[in-house]
Amino acid sequence: MATTEYPHNLPVLWEDVMFDRTSVGSTTRSAGDAALWVSMRPSVFLSIATPLPRPRPSLDWLRDRIDAGGSIAPAELVFDAGLRVPLALSHEGRHRMTALGERLHDRPVPVRLRLRGMSDFDLDDRLVGRLRSGARSQRGRSFVDGPLFEDAEVDLGGRPTSGVPPPAGMDCPMPPTGVKWM
């Protein structure tokens, strides 16, 4: 059974896979980008990201790590959401999503969406709805029709580094807690 908890700051067990945003494959979060946690099917992620030309040996390593109960960082997609039709700019996690799609039979998993040049305070129902309804794939080669993801919520983790809350006393405004889109 899937949990609805996202790995904001602490690891979470989603189905039988441990997700830790500071684990293998983690990425930093730009202070200038808004971010959302969504639950997305691996097949949807892979249709948005640039196709994998051929799997690397890291795919087998990831399969073994997941099977052994090791944690992995959630995959990430970066979008230009300021366009009329959101455009995927970059990704991190094609091998992880390939392994997760096999392991979980394409059930949704946590994915972080970064929105280039936007603030967490720019996030509203209209923007989330537009992202959910579809986007142009990376390099704009095709349109991926939605829904792209199920529920979504603002990433409450630290801005400077993925998974690290802001240091005490650091002037780092955070969006209101409890903001969640279903």
Contacts in CASP RR format, 6 or more apart in sequence:
PFRMAT RR
TARGET T0000
AUTHOR 0000-0000-0000
METHOD contacts of the structure
MODEL  1
MATTEYPHNLPVLWEDVMFDRTSVGSTTRSAGDAALWVSMRPSVFLSIAT
PLPRPRPSLDWLRDRIDAGGSIAPAELVFDAGLRVPLALSHEGRHRMTAL
GERLHDRPVPVRLRLRGMSDFDLDDRLVGRLRSGARSQRGRSFVDGPLFE
DAEVDLGGRPTSGVPPPAGMDCPMPPTGVKWM
1 15 0 8 1.000
2 14 0 8 1.000
2 15 0 8 1.000
2 39 0 8 1.000
2 107 0 8 1.000
2 108 0 8 1.000
3 12 0 8 1.000
3 13 0 8 1.000
3 14 0 8 1.000
3 15 0 8 1.000
4 39 0 8 1.000
4 151 0 8 1.000
5 12 0 8 1.000
5 14 0 8 1.000
6 12 0 8 1.000
6 37 0 8 1.000
6 110 0 8 1.000
6 153 0 8 1.000
6 155 0 8 1.000
7 19 0 8 1.000
7 20 0 8 1.000
7 21 0 8 1.000
7 37 0 8 1.000
7 74 0 8 1.000
7 110 0 8 1.000
7 163 0 8 1.000
8 21 0 8 1.000
8 37 0 8 1.000
8 155 0 8 1.000
8 156 0 8 1.000
8 157 0 8 1.000
8 163 0 8 1.000
9 21 0 8 1.000
9 156 0 8 1.000
9 157 0 8 1.000
9 158 0 8 1.000
9 163 0 8 1.000
9 164 0 8 1.000
9 165 0 8 1.000
10 20 0 8 1.000
11 18 0 8 1.000
11 19 0 8 1.000
11 20 0 8 1.000
11 23 0 8 1.000
11 71 0 8 1.000
12 18 0 8 1.000
12 19 0 8 1.000
12 20 0 8 1.000
12 110 0 8 1.000
13 19 0 8 1.000
14 109 0 8 1.000
14 110 0 8 1.000
15 104 0 8 1.000
15 107 0 8 1.000
15 109 0 8 1.000
16 69 0 8 1.000
17 66 0 8 1.000
17 69 0 8 1.000
17 72 0 8 1.000
17 100 0 8 1.000
17 103 0 8 1.000
17 104 0 8 1.000
17 109 0 8 1.000
18 69 0 8 1.000
18 70 0 8 1.000
18 71 0 8 1.000
18 72 0 8 1.000
19 71 0 8 1.000
19 72 0 8 1.000
19 73 0 8 1.000
19 74 0 8 1.000
19 109 0 8 1.000
19 110 0 8 1.000
20 26 0 8 1.000
20 71 0 8 1.000
20 72 0 8 1.000
20 73 0 8 1.000
21 73 0 8 1.000
21 74 0 8 1.000
21 112 0 8 1.000
21 157 0 8 1.000
21 162 0 8 1.000
21 163 0 8 1.000
22 73 0 8 1.000
22 162 0 8 1.000
22 163 0 8 1.000
22 164 0 8 1.000
23 70 0 8 1.000
23 71 0 8 1.000
23 72 0 8 1.000
23 73 0 8 1.000
24 62 0 8 1.000
24 65 0 8 1.000
24 71 0 8 1.000
24 72 0 8 1.000
24 73 0 8 1.000
25 72 0 8 1.000
25 73 0 8 1.000
25 92 0 8 1.000
25 93 0 8 1.000
25 96 0 8 1.000
26 73 0 8 1.000
26 162 0 8 1.000
26 163 0 8 1.000
27 73 0 8 1.000
27 76 0 8 1.000
27 92 0 8 1.000
27 162 0 8 1.000
28 160 0 8 1.000
28 161 0 8 1.000
28 162 0 8 1.000
29 35 0 8 1.000
29 114 0 8 1.000
29 155 0 8 1.000
29 157 0 8 1.000
29 158 0 8 1.000
29 159 0 8 1.000
29 160 0 8 1.000
29 161 0 8 1.000
29 162 0 8 1.000
29 163 0 8 1.000
30 114 0 8 1.000
30 116 0 8 1.000
30 159 0 8 1.000
31 159 0 8 1.000
31 160 0 8 1.000
31 172 0 8 1.000
32 117 0 8 1.000
32 118 0 8 1.000
32 119 0 8 1.000
32 159 0 8 1.000
33 78 0 8 1.000
33 114 0 8 1.000
33 115 0 8 1.000
33 116 0 8 1.000
33 117 0 8 1.000
33 118 0 8 1.000
34 114 0 8 1.000
34 115 0 8 1.000
34 117 0 8 1.000
34 118 0 8 1.000
34 119 0 8 1.000
34 120 0 8 1.000
34 121 0 8 1.000
34 122 0 8 1.000
34 123 0 8 1.000
34 154 0 8 1.000
35 112 0 8 1.000
35 113 0 8 1.000
35 114 0 8 1.000
35 115 0 8 1.000
35 120 0 8 1.000
35 154 0 8 1.000
35 155 0 8 1.000
36 112 0 8 1.000
36 113 0 8 1.000
36 115 0 8 1.000
36 123 0 8 1.000
36 128 0 8 1.000
36 131 0 8 1.000
36 152 0 8 1.000
36 153 0 8 1.000
36 154 0 8 1.000
36 155 0 8 1.000
37 74 0 8 1.000
37 110 0 8 1.000
37 111 0 8 1.000
37 112 0 8 1.000
37 113 0 8 1.000
37 152 0 8 1.000
37 153 0 8 1.000
37 154 0 8 1.000
37 155 0 8 1.000
38 110 0 8 1.000
38 111 0 8 1.000
38 112 0 8 1.000
38 113 0 8 1.000
38 148 0 8 1.000
38 149 0 8 1.000
38 150 0 8 1.000
38 151 0 8 1.000
38 152 0 8 1.000
39 108 0 8 1.000
39 109 0 8 1.000
39 110 0 8 1.000
39 111 0 8 1.000
39 149 0 8 1.000
39 150 0 8 1.000
39 151 0 8 1.000
40 108 0 8 1.000
40 109 0 8 1.000
40 111 0 8 1.000
40 148 0 8 1.000
40 149 0 8 1.000
40 150 0 8 1.000
41 101 0 8 1.000
41 106 0 8 1.000
41 107 0 8 1.000
41 108 0 8 1.000
41 109 0 8 1.000
42 97 0 8 1.000
42 98 0 8 1.000
42 100 0 8 1.000
42 101 0 8 1.000
42 104 0 8 1.000
42 106 0 8 1.000
42 109 0 8 1.000
43 101 0 8 1.000
43 106 0 8 1.000
44 144 0 8 1.000
44 146 0 8 1.000
44 148 0 8 1.000
44 149 0 8 1.000
45 75 0 8 1.000
45 77 0 8 1.000
45 91 0 8 1.000
45 93 0 8 1.000
45 94 0 8 1.000
45 97 0 8 1.000
45 111 0 8 1.000
46 52 0 8 1.000
46 94 0 8 1.000
46 97 0 8 1.000
46 98 0 8 1.000
47 137 0 8 1.000
47 142 0 8 1.000
47 144 0 8 1.000
48 77 0 8 1.000
48 88 0 8 1.000
48 91 0 8 1.000
48 135 0 8 1.000
48 137 0 8 1.000
48 138 0 8 1.000
48 144 0 8 1.000
48 148 0 8 1.000
49 77 0 8 1.000
49 88 0 8 1.000
49 91 0 8 1.000
49 93 0 8 1.000
49 94 0 8 1.000
49 97 0 8 1.000
49 137 0 8 1.000
49 138 0 8 1.000
50 91 0 8 1.000
50 94 0 8 1.000
50 137 0 8 1.000
50 138 0 8 1.000
50 139 0 8 1.000
52 94 0 8 1.000
52 95 0 8 1.000
52 98 0 8 1.000
55 95 0 8 1.000
55 98 0 8 1.000
56 95 0 8 1.000
58 95 0 8 1.000
59 95 0 8 1.000
59 98 0 8 1.000
59 99 0 8 1.000
62 72 0 8 1.000
62 95 0 8 1.000
62 96 0 8 1.000
62 99 0 8 1.000
63 99 0 8 1.000
63 102 0 8 1.000
63 103 0 8 1.000
65 72 0 8 1.000
66 72 0 8 1.000
66 99 0 8 1.000
66 100 0 8 1.000
66 103 0 8 1.000
67 103 0 8 1.000
72 96 0 8 1.000
73 96 0 8 1.000
73 162 0 8 1.000
74 109 0 8 1.000
74 110 0 8 1.000
74 111 0 8 1.000
74 112 0 8 1.000
75 91 0 8 1.000
75 92 0 8 1.000
75 93 0 8 1.000
75 94 0 8 1.000
75 96 0 8 1.000
75 97 0 8 1.000
75 109 0 8 1.000
75 111 0 8 1.000
75 112 0 8 1.000
76 91 0 8 1.000
76 92 0 8 1.000
76 93 0 8 1.000
76 111 0 8 1.000
76 112 0 8 1.000
76 113 0 8 1.000
76 114 0 8 1.000
77 88 0 8 1.000
77 90 0 8 1.000
77 91 0 8 1.000
77 111 0 8 1.000
77 112 0 8 1.000
77 113 0 8 1.000
77 114 0 8 1.000
78 88 0 8 1.000
78 89 0 8 1.000
78 90 0 8 1.000
78 91 0 8 1.000
78 113 0 8 1.000
78 114 0 8 1.000
78 115 0 8 1.000
78 116 0 8 1.000
79 86 0 8 1.000
79 87 0 8 1.000
79 88 0 8 1.000
79 89 0 8 1.000
79 113 0 8 1.000
79 114 0 8 1.000
79 115 0 8 1.000
79 116 0 8 1.000
79 131 0 8 1.000
79 135 0 8 1.000
80 86 0 8 1.000
80 87 0 8 1.000
80 89 0 8 1.000
80 115 0 8 1.000
80 116 0 8 1.000
81 115 0 8 1.000
81 116 0 8 1.000
81 118 0 8 1.000
81 127 0 8 1.000
81 130 0 8 1.000
81 131 0 8 1.000
82 115 0 8 1.000
82 118 0 8 1.000
85 134 0 8 1.000
85 135 0 8 1.000
85 136 0 8 1.000
85 143 0 8 1.000
86 130 0 8 1.000
86 131 0 8 1.000
86 134 0 8 1.000
86 135 0 8 1.000
86 136 0 8 1.000
87 135 0 8 1.000
87 136 0 8 1.000
87 140 0 8 1.000
88 135 0 8 1.000
88 136 0 8 1.000
88 137 0 8 1.000
88 138 0 8 1.000
88 140 0 8 1.000
89 116 0 8 1.000
89 138 0 8 1.000
90 138 0 8 1.000
91 138 0 8 1.000
97 109 0 8 1.000
100 109 0 8 1.000
101 107 0 8 1.000
101 109 0 8 1.000
108 149 0 8 1.000
108 150 0 8 1.000
111 149 0 8 1.000
112 155 0 8 1.000
113 131 0 8 1.000
113 149 0 8 1.000
113 152 0 8 1.000
115 122 0 8 1.000
115 123 0 8 1.000
115 127 0 8 1.000
120 154 0 8 1.000
120 155 0 8 1.000
120 174 0 8 1.000
120 175 0 8 1.000
121 173 0 8 1.000
121 175 0 8 1.000
123 154 0 8 1.000
123 175 0 8 1.000
123 179 0 8 1.000
125 181 0 8 1.000
128 152 0 8 1.000
128 181 0 8 1.000
129 181 0 8 1.000
131 148 0 8 1.000
131 149 0 8 1.000
131 152 0 8 1.000
132 146 0 8 1.000
132 147 0 8 1.000
132 148 0 8 1.000
132 149 0 8 1.000
132 152 0 8 1.000
133 145 0 8 1.000
133 146 0 8 1.000
133 147 0 8 1.000
133 148 0 8 1.000
134 143 0 8 1.000
134 144 0 8 1.000
134 145 0 8 1.000
134 146 0 8 1.000
134 147 0 8 1.000
134 148 0 8 1.000
135 143 0 8 1.000
135 144 0 8 1.000
135 148 0 8 1.000
136 142 0 8 1.000
136 143 0 8 1.000
136 144 0 8 1.000
137 143 0 8 1.000
137 144 0 8 1.000
151 180 0 8 1.000
151 181 0 8 1.000
151 182 0 8 1.000
152 180 0 8 1.000
152 181 0 8 1.000
153 178 0 8 1.000
153 179 0 8 1.000
153 180 0 8 1.000
153 181 0 8 1.000
154 175 0 8 1.000
154 179 0 8 1.000
154 180 0 8 1.000
156 174 0 8 1.000
156 175 0 8 1.000
156 177 0 8 1.000
157 163 0 8 1.000
157 164 0 8 1.000
157 165 0 8 1.000
158 164 0 8 1.000
158 165 0 8 1.000
158 166 0 8 1.000
158 172 0 8 1.000
159 166 0 8 1.000
159 172 0 8 1.000
160 166 0 8 1.000
160 172 0 8 1.000
166 172 0 8 1.000
166 174 0 8 1.000
END
